[in-house]
Amino acid sequence: MPNKYRPDIKIQKRFLQVSAISLPVISFIPVLDVILYIAPRIGLVEAFKIVLTTYTVGTAWIFTFLGSMLLILLIAMAKPTEKSTFAYLGLAITSGVIVTIAWSSHAGAVDPIIGIISDFIHLMAVSIWVGIVLVVGWCSLNYKRWLPFLSWFSVVAIGCLVATALSGLFLMDIMVSKYTDSWMVPYGQGLLIKHLFLIPLIFYALGNGIIVKYAITKNSNFNPIPWVRLEGFILLIIFTITSIYSQQSPPHGNYLSDEAVSPLFRLFHPGVIDASSTVGFAGSINTVYFLFLSVFLLGLMLWTFYKRASIIISLLFSGLFVTSLYFMLMLTVVVR
């Protein structure tokens, strides 16, 4: 972020180091899953060797590890007098690490060109958006220059949102045969819940760009930082959901069986589901009830902005809003 468009920010070097060290550690978890899956047949040492040298997920992780080591060294060597140079180098290395993660993704395995490119754009756009929100929300020393920041960040956030949405559509086209039918399996359930949480995310993003801006013009002592942190919390929830469902088998091709049905979906539809089953919609009085409840909860989310309520209360209303929408959809769904 250009200095003239941001509040005063201080990021501890230790935090950067811990973040860089965590990259190869956390990204190794999917590799370890594969290793433990094949280890009983060929032995643990042989499984390590085969996965790291012949499996895409293992080979990509080696490059993630190397990129992370470069990033750790860069952070350790960074000098205060050369911040700009080190920042651009760090950006280049981090972008390279994102490429390796996209390379090892499900989408990259299904379509090596469009899948990797779409996943890279998706991760990069989200990282820019989330990175700014988290850094400004948790590392700001004050809220000086907040109006210039909002004007600058609004353009960046819209660009990231468009890039995320378009790349997400490409990824869904690769990974999901039919979106609504995918709700019957765990991957599709995770995707649906993630998409529902995008609604409060966009709501708070617009609130930070419009309502908070208006509040600051009326009251120069208004503190906007808690609302940026709230947006960051919603983003972290979306990340958590993504990390869970992305470890499930994607619903691509002939994937459906009664055993593969999501336990969550089974709560609402306990009947027999097989490969010929599809999802349709039929409204009922319950649909109307939960629709009105969702609108009411959305109004309460808006009320928390005007009343400057605790962000915990806002987060609670957001969770209830998503839950209400989810129940509305699940009670509207019929399996044919």
C-alpha positions in Angstrom: 0.0 0.0 0.0 1.3 3.5 -0.8 2.2 5.4 2.4 -0.1 8.3 1.5 -3.1 5.9 1.4 -2.7 4.1 4.7 -2.6 4.6 8.4 0.6 4.2 10.4 1.4 0.5 10.4 4.0 -1.6 12.4 4.5 -5.2 11.6 6.8 -7.1 13.9 9.6 -9.0 12.1 8.9 -12.0 14.3 5.4 -12.2 13.0 6.7 -12.3 9.4 9.2 -15.0 10.3 6.5 -17.2 12.0 4.3 -16.7 8.9 7.0 -17.8 6.5 8.0 -20.8 8.6 4.4 -21.9 8.8 4.0 -22.1 5.0 6.0 -25.3 4.4 4.7 -26.9 7.7 1.0 -26.4 7.0 1.2 -27.0 3.3 2.8 -30.4 4.1 -0.4 -31.7 5.7 -2.0 -32.8 2.3 1.3 -34.4 1.4 1.3 -36.3 4.7 -2.2 -37.5 4.1 -1.1 -39.2 0.8 2.0 -40.6 2.5 0.0 -42.2 5.3 -2.5 -43.5 2.9 0.0 -45.6 0.9 2.5 -46.2 3.7 0.8 -49.4 5.0 1.4 -51.1 1.6 5.0 -50.0 0.9 6.4 -48.7 4.1 6.8 -45.2 5.5 10.2 -44.4 4.1 9.4 -45.6 0.6 6.1 -43.7 0.7 7.9 -40.5 1.6 10.3 -41.0 -1.3 7.6 -41.9 -3.9 5.2 -39.1 -2.9 7.9 -36.4 -2.9 9.5 -37.5 -6.2 6.6 -38.8 -8.3 3.3 -37.3 -7.0 2.4 -33.8 -8.1 1.4 -32.8 -4.6 4.8 -33.9 -3.3 6.9 -32.3 -6.1 4.9 -29.1 -5.7 5.5 -29.1 -2.0 9.3 -29.3 -2.5 9.1 -26.1 -4.5 6.9 -24.6 -1.8 9.5 -25.5 0.7 12.3 -24.0 -1.3 10.3 -20.8 -1.9 9.6 -20.6 1.8 13.2 -21.0 2.7 14.1 -18.1 0.4 11.3 -16.0 2.0 12.7 -16.8 5.5 16.2 -15.8 4.5 14.9 -12.6 2.9 13.0 -11.6 6.1 16.1 -12.4 8.2 18.4 -10.3 5.9 15.9 -7.4 5.4 17.3 -3.9 6.4 15.2 -1.0 7.4 17.0 1.2 4.9 16.0 -1.1 2.0 12.4 -1.9 2.8 11.1 -1.2 -0.7 13.6 -3.5 -2.4 13.0 -6.3 0.1 9.2 -5.8 -0.2 9.2 -6.4 -4.0 11.5 -9.4 -3.6 9.2 -10.8 -1.0 6.2 -10.2 -3.2 7.9 -12.1 -6.1 8.8 -15.1 -3.9 5.3 -15.2 -2.3 3.8 -15.2 -5.8 6.0 -18.1 -6.7 4.8 -20.0 -3.6 1.2 -19.4 -4.6 2.0 -20.9 -8.0 3.3 -24.0 -6.4 0.1 -24.3 -4.3 -2.0 -23.8 -7.4 0.1 -26.5 -9.2 -0.7 -29.1 -6.5 -4.5 -28.2 -6.4 -7.4 -30.5 -7.4 -8.1 -28.2 -10.3 -4.5 -28.4 -11.5 -4.8 -32.2 -11.5 -8.0 -32.1 -13.6 -6.9 -29.4 -16.0 -3.2 -28.5 -15.9 -3.5 -25.2 -17.8 -6.9 -23.6 -16.9 -7.0 -25.2 -13.5 -3.5 -23.9 -12.4 -4.1 -20.5 -13.9 -7.5 -20.1 -12.3 -6.4 -21.4 -9.0 -3.4 -19.0 -9.0 -5.6 -16.0 -9.8 -8.1 -17.1 -7.2 -5.4 -17.4 -4.5 -3.6 -14.3 -5.5 -6.7 -12.1 -5.5 -7.9 -13.4 -2.2 -4.4 -13.0 -0.7 -4.2 -9.4 -1.7 -7.6 -8.6 -0.3 -7.2 -10.6 2.9 -3.6 -9.5 3.4 -4.5 -5.8 3.4 -7.6 -6.4 5.6 -5.6 -8.3 8.2 -2.6 -6.1 8.2 -4.6 -2.9 8.5 -7.0 -4.4 11.0 -4.3 -5.8 13.4 -1.2 -3.8 12.7 -2.5 -0.2 12.5 -1.2 2.1 15.2 -4.0 4.6 14.5 -6.6 5.5 11.9 -5.0 8.5 10.3 -5.6 8.9 6.5 -8.5 6.5 6.8 -10.6 8.2 4.1 -7.8 8.1 1.5 -7.2 4.5 2.5 -10.9 3.6 1.9 -10.9 5.4 -1.5 -7.8 3.4 -2.5 -8.8 0.1 -1.0 -12.3 0.2 -2.4 -10.9 0.0 -5.9 -8.4 -2.8 -5.0 -11.1 -4.8 -3.2 -13.5 -4.5 -6.1 -10.8 -5.7 -8.5 -10.0 -8.6 -6.2 -13.6 -9.5 -5.8 -14.1 -9.6 -9.6 -10.9 -11.7 -10.1 -12.0 -14.0 -7.3 -15.5 -14.5 -8.7 -14.4 -15.1 -12.3 -11.6 -17.5 -11.4 -14.0 -19.2 -9.0 -16.4 -19.8 -11.8 -13.7 -21.4 -13.9 -12.7 -23.6 -10.9 -16.3 -24.7 -10.4 -16.6 -25.5 -14.0 -13.6 -27.8 -13.7 -14.3 -29.3 -10.3 -18.1 -29.5 -10.1 -20.3 -31.3 -12.6 -23.5 -29.5 -11.4 -23.5 -27.0 -8.6 -26.8 -27.8 -6.9 -26.3 -31.6 -7.3 -22.9 -31.2 -5.6 -24.7 -30.2 -2.4 -25.4 -33.8 -1.7 -21.7 -34.6 -1.0 -19.3 -33.0 1.6 -17.3 -31.0 -1.1 -20.5 -29.4 -2.3 -21.8 -28.7 1.2 -18.5 -26.9 2.0 -18.7 -24.9 -1.2 -22.3 -23.9 -0.5 -21.5 -22.8 3.1 -18.5 -20.9 1.8 -20.6 -19.1 -0.7 -23.2 -18.2 1.9 -20.5 -16.6 4.1 -19.6 -14.4 1.1 -22.9 -12.5 1.6 -22.0 -11.1 5.0 -18.4 -10.6 3.8 -19.6 -8.4 0.9 -22.1 -6.7 3.3 -19.3 -5.7 5.7 -17.0 -4.8 2.9 -19.6 -2.4 1.6 -20.3 -1.2 5.1 -16.6 -0.4 5.6 -16.6 1.4 2.3 -19.9 3.4 2.7 -21.3 3.4 6.2 -17.9 3.8 8.0 -16.9 6.5 5.5 -20.1 8.4 6.3 -19.5 7.9 10.0 -16.0 9.3 9.8 -17.1 12.4 7.9 -19.7 13.1 10.7 -17.4 12.1 13.6 -13.7 12.4 13.3 -13.3 10.3 16.5 -15.1 7.3 15.0 -12.8 4.2 15.2 -13.2 2.1 12.1 -10.5 -0.5 12.9 -12.9 -3.0 14.7 -15.0 -3.2 11.6 -12.0 -4.1 9.5 -11.2 -6.8 12.0 -14.7 -8.1 11.7 -14.3 -8.4 7.9 -11.0 -10.2 8.6 -12.8 -12.7 10.9 -15.4 -13.5 8.2 -12.5 -14.0 5.7 -10.8 -16.4 8.2 -14.0 -18.4 8.6 -14.2 -18.7 4.8 -10.6 -19.8 4.7 -11.3 -22.4 7.4 -14.3 -23.8 5.5 -12.2 -23.9 2.3 -9.4 -25.8 4.0 -11.8 -28.4 5.2 -13.8 -29.1 2.1 -10.9 -28.8 -0.3 -9.5 -32.0 1.3 -12.7 -33.8 0.1 -13.1 -35.6 -3.2 -14.4 -33.1 -5.8 -17.9 -34.0 -7.2 -16.6 -34.4 -10.8 -18.0 -37.0 -13.1 -20.0 -40.1 -11.8 -19.3 -39.5 -8.1 -22.6 -40.0 -6.3 -23.5 -43.0 -4.2 -25.6 -43.5 -1.0 -22.4 -43.8 1.0 -20.9 -40.6 -0.4 -23.8 -38.4 0.7 -22.9 -35.7 3.2 -24.1 -36.3 6.8 -25.3 -32.6 6.8 -27.4 -33.2 3.7 -28.6 -36.5 5.1 -30.1 -34.7 8.2 -32.6 -33.0 5.8 -33.0 -35.8 3.3 -32.7 -39.2 4.9 -34.0 -41.1 1.8 -32.0 -43.3 -0.5 -29.7 -41.3 -2.8 -27.9 -42.9 -5.8 -26.0 -41.9 -9.0 -29.3 -40.9 -10.7 -30.4 -38.5 -8.0 -30.6 -34.8 -8.7 -31.5 -31.7 -6.7 -34.6 -29.7 -7.4 -36.4 -26.9 -5.5 -39.9 -26.8 -4.1 -40.9 -23.8 -1.9 -42.9 -24.3 1.3 -44.0 -22.3 4.3 -40.7 -23.1 6.0 -38.9 -21.4 3.1 -40.9 -18.2 3.8 -40.2 -18.4 7.5 -36.4 -18.7 7.0 -36.4 -16.0 4.3 -38.0 -13.5 6.6 -35.7 -14.5 9.4 -32.7 -14.0 7.1 -33.9 -10.5 6.2 -34.4 -9.7 9.9 -30.9 -10.9 10.8 -29.5 -8.8 7.9 -31.3 -5.8 9.4 -29.7 -6.6 12.8 -26.3 -6.7 11.1 -26.9 -3.2 9.7 -28.1 -2.1 13.1 -24.8 -3.1 14.7 -23.0 -0.7 12.3 -25.1 2.3 13.4 -25.1 1.5 17.1 -21.3 0.6 17.0 -22.1 -2.6 18.8 -19.4 -5.2 19.7 -18.0 -7.0 16.7 -18.7 -10.2 18.6 -22.4 -9.4 18.4 -22.0 -8.6 14.7 -20.2 -11.9 14.1 -22.9 -13.8 15.9 -25.6 -12.2 13.8 -23.6 -13.1 10.7 -23.4 -16.7 11.7 -27.1 -16.8 12.4 -27.8 -15.2 9.1 -25.8 -17.8 7.2 -27.4 -20.6 9.2 -30.9 -19.2 8.4 -30.1 -19.1 4.7 -28.6 -22.6 4.8 -31.8 -24.0 6.5 -33.9 -22.2 3.9 -32.1 -23.8 1.1 -31.9 -27.3 2.6 -35.6 -27.2 3.4 -36.4 -26.0 -0.1 -34.3 -28.7 -1.8 -36.0 -31.9 -3.0 -34.1 -35.0 -4.2 -35.5 -36.5 -7.5 
